[in-house]
Amino acid sequence: MRTSILICLPLMAVVFATSVSSRAGDPATVSDLVLGLDRDTTWHHVRSIRLAFDTHHPQGLVRVGDVFLVSSVEVRRPTRRFPQPVDGHDRDTGEGVGHLFKVDGAGALLASVTLGEGAIYHPGGIDYDGKYVWVPVAEYRPDSRSIVYRVDPETLRAEEVLRVADHIGAIVHDTEGRALHGVSWGSRRFYRWALPQGRGERVAEPSEPLPNPSHYVDYQDCRYAGRRRMLCTGIAALRQSTDASRFVLGGIDLVSLEDGRPLHQVPLLLWTDSGLNMARNPVWLEAEGRTLRGYFMPEDDESTIYVYEASAGSR
């Protein structure tokens, strides 16, 4: 079992908010609409938003009112694999910078903040709880280390919440269960941390990590979806044979936060003109009435946010 290195900063001596405001649709409504998706669902392209700056390698996406928050890793030196494992690691740390960008509805960069320290520079999938954006930043290798931050979306002021002795690739805030839930590298393990009930209390030790029983895609980005559930998107690169080209399958999973079981799984059969699956990088799903709206950001460096909509039960 991996343990977390827990801290209690003066900034943390506040009660964690559980109210949900400024969201586009109730999270539970989003997950209810996802339950109506299947592989024959028709997604309609609504618009595309070209981002007017170098986005590097985007990882997480949320929409807060009229702006987007995007986490991204800028790789300055790629990781290098070791001939043999070193201290339990299959590669070195590489070098990079972790970014959180604030972007307006037209794709212009409004502000940014760097997150992480030293070898911990890889932000992951992020969540927005109506007050804070939650961002994990990890080493760019499995079985490593992470720092979890909560960020004020107005000011981009970041507060360190906890440190974890594993790579946390995405985080969600369960506002009903007063807990954070994280997924490991490749989303193979699920973690849970109970949040403080009062002033001066520490974030609790993590529960025993649960193995992810689903294997058809690795989760890239997740959000809280109400009723103790999270909504995750990701991809898997598949080969028919060793010399065949890879087929990239995207997927949307609704996952129980009680036991990690997938409650509903559906492939995402959407690609860019260049062949990238829309779930390759970050995704934000929200409800507008009985319409499910998706914001997809699959490209690196020169990115576009593609906006699609699907109606419940549409074919």
TIVEXNU-757495 format. One line per 8 residues: number of its first residue (from 0); their letters; for each residue x, z, y of C-alpha. Coordinates in steps of 0.2 Angstrom, whole numbers, padded with zeros to 4 digits. Layout:
NUM = A = X:Z:Y | ... $
# end
This chain:
0 = MRTSILIC = 0000:0000:0000 | 0006:-0004:0017 | 0005:0009:0031 | 0003:0007:0049 | 0014:0015:0063 | 0001:0023:0074 | 0004:0027:0092 | -0006:0037:0105 $
8 = LPLMAVVF = -0002:0031:0123 | -0009:0039:0139 | -0019:0023:0142 | -0027:0026:0125 | -0035:0042:0131 | -0052:0034:0134 | -0067:0032:0123 | -0068:0015:0115 $
16 = ATSVSSRA = -0083:0005:0121 | -0096:0000:0109 | -0108:-0009:0121 | -0110:-0027:0119 | -0112:-0037:0135 | -0107:-0054:0143 | -0108:-0063:0126 | -0116:-0080:0123 $
24 = GDPATVSD = -0130:-0075:0111 | -0131:-0059:0100 | -0117:-0059:0086 | -0130:-0056:0073 | -0139:-0072:0078 | -0123:-0082:0076 | -0121:-0076:0059 | -0139:-0080:0055 $
32 = LVLGLDRD = -0137:-0097:0061 | -0121:-0099:0050 | -0132:-0094:0035 | -0142:-0110:0038 | -0126:-0121:0037 | -0122:-0132:0022 | -0111:-0147:0019 | -0125:-0159:0024 $
40 = TTWHHVRS = -0127:-0150:0041 | -0126:-0163:0056 | -0114:-0158:0070 | -0117:-0167:0086 | -0102:-0169:0098 | -0107:-0162:0116 | -0092:-0164:0126 | -0073:-0163:0126 $
48 = IRLAFDTH = -0062:-0152:0138 | -0044:-0158:0140 | -0033:-0143:0144 | -0021:-0147:0158 | -0006:-0137:0153 | 0006:-0135:0137 | -0004:-0125:0125 | 0010:-0123:0112 $
56 = HPQGLVRV = 0002:-0118:0095 | -0015:-0111:0099 | -0021:-0097:0087 | -0036:-0088:0094 | -0051:-0093:0106 | -0065:-0083:0114 | -0077:-0088:0128 | -0080:-0075:0141 $
64 = GDVFLVSS = -0093:-0081:0153 | -0087:-0097:0161 | -0069:-0095:0155 | -0059:-0096:0139 | -0046:-0085:0133 | -0033:-0093:0121 | -0019:-0085:0111 | -0004:-0096:0107 $
72 = VEVRRPTR = 0013:-0095:0100 | 0028:-0104:0109 | 0041:-0107:0096 | 0058:-0108:0103 | 0068:-0108:0087 | 0058:-0111:0070 | 0060:-0098:0056 | 0073:-0103:0043 $
80 = RFPQPVDG = 0070:-0099:0024 | 0083:-0089:0015 | 0090:-0095:-0001 | 0086:-0078:-0008 | 0074:-0065:-0001 | 0082:-0053:0011 | 0075:-0036:0013 | 0059:-0042:0005 $
88 = HDRDTGEG = 0057:-0057:0017 | 0058:-0075:0013 | 0063:-0081:0030 | 0071:-0075:0046 | 0061:-0071:0062 | 0064:-0086:0072 | 0062:-0085:0091 | 0047:-0087:0102 $
96 = VGHLFKVD = 0035:-0080:0115 | 0017:-0075:0113 | 0005:-0080:0126 | -0013:-0076:0131 | -0020:-0090:0142 | -0035:-0089:0154 | -0043:-0106:0156 | -0058:-0112:0166 $
104 = GAGALLAS = -0072:-0123:0160 | -0063:-0139:0166 | -0047:-0135:0156 | -0036:-0128:0171 | -0025:-0113:0168 | -0031:-0099:0178 | -0018:-0085:0173 | -0008:-0080:0158 $
112 = VTLGEGAI = 0001:-0065:0150 | 0015:-0063:0137 | 0012:-0051:0123 | 0023:-0044:0110 | 0041:-0039:0109 | 0057:-0045:0101 | 0054:-0053:0085 | 0035:-0049:0086 $
120 = YHPGGIDY = 0029:-0064:0096 | 0016:-0073:0085 | -0002:-0070:0092 | -0016:-0072:0079 | -0035:-0075:0079 | -0044:-0065:0093 | -0061:-0056:0096 | -0071:-0052:0111 $
128 = DGKYVWVP = -0082:-0037:0110 | -0091:-0039:0127 | -0078:-0029:0136 | -0061:-0032:0129 | -0052:-0046:0120 | -0042:-0040:0105 | -0026:-0048:0101 | -0014:-0046:0086 $
136 = VAEYRPDS = 0004:-0051:0088 | 0016:-0052:0073 | 0032:-0058:0067 | 0031:-0076:0061 | 0033:-0072:0043 | 0022:-0063:0030 | 0024:-0045:0025 | 0031:-0041:0042 $
144 = RSIVYRVD = 0026:-0031:0057 | 0012:-0032:0071 | 0006:-0025:0087 | -0013:-0025:0091 | -0018:-0026:0109 | -0034:-0024:0119 | -0034:-0035:0135 | -0045:-0034:0150 $
152 = PETLRAEE = -0052:-0052:0152 | -0053:-0051:0170 | -0036:-0044:0174 | -0026:-0049:0158 | -0020:-0031:0158 | -0015:-0027:0140 | -0014:-0010:0131 | -0005:-0007:0115 $
160 = VLRVADHI = -0018:0000:0102 | -0008:0002:0086 | 0007:-0005:0076 | 0005:-0011:0058 | 0018:-0013:0044 | 0011:-0030:0040 | 0008:-0047:0047 | -0010:-0046:0055 $
168 = GAIVHDTE = -0016:-0064:0058 | -0033:-0061:0065 | -0043:-0045:0071 | -0061:-0041:0074 | -0069:-0026:0083 | -0084:-0020:0073 | -0094:-0012:0087 | -0107:-0005:0076 $
176 = GRALHGVS = -0095:0003:0064 | -0082:0008:0077 | -0068:0000:0068 | -0055:-0014:0069 | -0053:-0026:0054 | -0038:-0036:0052 | -0033:-0050:0040 | -0015:-0052:0033 $
184 = WGSRRFYR = -0004:-0068:0033 | -0015:-0081:0024 | -0029:-0069:0025 | -0025:-0062:0008 | -0028:-0044:0012 | -0041:-0036:0023 | -0037:-0020:0033 | -0049:-0007:0042 $
192 = WALPQGRG = -0044:0005:0056 | -0057:0018:0062 | -0057:0019:0081 | -0057:0036:0091 | -0073:0045:0093 | -0067:0054:0108 | -0053:0057:0121 | -0035:0059:0115 $
200 = ERVAEPSE = -0039:0055:0097 | -0028:0043:0088 | -0033:0027:0079 | -0035:0032:0061 | -0023:0027:0046 | -0029:0011:0038 | -0040:0011:0023 | -0033:0004:0007 $
208 = PLPNPSHY = -0031:-0015:0010 | -0044:-0025:0001 | -0039:-0041:-0008 | -0048:-0056:-0001 | -0058:-0063:-0016 | -0060:-0080:-0008 | -0046:-0093:-0010 | -0053:-0110:-0004 $
216 = VDYQDCRY = -0047:-0108:0014 | -0035:-0097:0024 | -0043:-0089:0039 | -0035:-0093:0056 | -0048:-0086:0068 | -0062:-0073:0066 | -0075:-0064:0077 | -0087:-0050:0074 $
224 = AGRRRMLC = -0104:-0056:0068 | -0115:-0041:0069 | -0122:-0031:0054 | -0105:-0026:0048 | -0100:-0044:0046 | -0086:-0056:0052 | -0086:-0074:0054 | -0070:-0083:0050 $
232 = TGIAALRQ = -0063:-0101:0051 | -0048:-0109:0043 | -0041:-0123:0032 | -0032:-0127:0016 | -0020:-0141:0013 | -0024:-0149:-0004 | -0015:-0161:-0015 | -0021:-0171:-0030 $
240 = STDASRFV = -0004:-0173:-0036 | 0014:-0168:-0031 | 0017:-0185:-0023 | 0000:-0187:-0015 | -0003:-0185:0003 | -0012:-0169:0008 | -0030:-0167:0012 | -0035:-0154:0024 $
248 = LGGIDLVS = -0051:-0145:0021 | -0059:-0134:0034 | -0071:-0120:0031 | -0082:-0107:0039 | -0085:-0090:0030 | -0096:-0076:0034 | -0088:-0060:0026 | -0095:-0043:0023 $
256 = LEDGRPLH = -0084:-0030:0032 | -0090:-0017:0019 | -0081:-0024:0004 | -0073:-0041:0009 | -0085:-0052:0000 | -0089:-0069:0006 | -0108:-0069:0010 | -0109:-0088:0014 $
264 = QVPLLLWT = -0096:-0101:0014 | -0097:-0119:0020 | -0085:-0133:0022 | -0082:-0140:0040 | -0082:-0159:0039 | -0076:-0162:0056 | -0060:-0171:0061 | -0052:-0177:0077 $
272 = DSGLNMAR = -0048:-0196:0079 | -0030:-0192:0074 | -0036:-0184:0057 | -0035:-0165:0061 | -0048:-0154:0054 | -0057:-0145:0068 | -0054:-0128:0060 | -0035:-0131:0060 $
280 = NPVWLEAE = -0032:-0119:0075 | -0044:-0108:0084 | -0063:-0109:0084 | -0076:-0100:0094 | -0094:-0100:0087 | -0109:-0094:0098 | -0128:-0095:0098 | -0139:-0104:0111 $
288 = GRTLRGYF = -0156:-0101:0105 | -0158:-0108:0088 | -0143:-0119:0091 | -0125:-0115:0084 | -0112:-0121:0096 | -0094:-0122:0091 | -0078:-0124:0102 | -0064:-0131:0092 $
296 = MPEDDEST = -0046:-0132:0097 | -0036:-0141:0083 | -0021:-0149:0092 | -0005:-0141:0098 | 0004:-0144:0115 | -0008:-0156:0122 | -0025:-0148:0117 | -0043:-0152:0119 $
304 = IYVYEASA = -0058:-0141:0116 | -0071:-0151:0107 | -0088:-0144:0109 | -0101:-0147:0094 | -0118:-0141:0091 | -0129:-0139:0075 | -0147:-0134:0074 | -0152:-0122:0060 $
312 = GSR = -0157:-0132:0045 | -0152:-0148:0053 | -0147:-0163:0041 $
# end
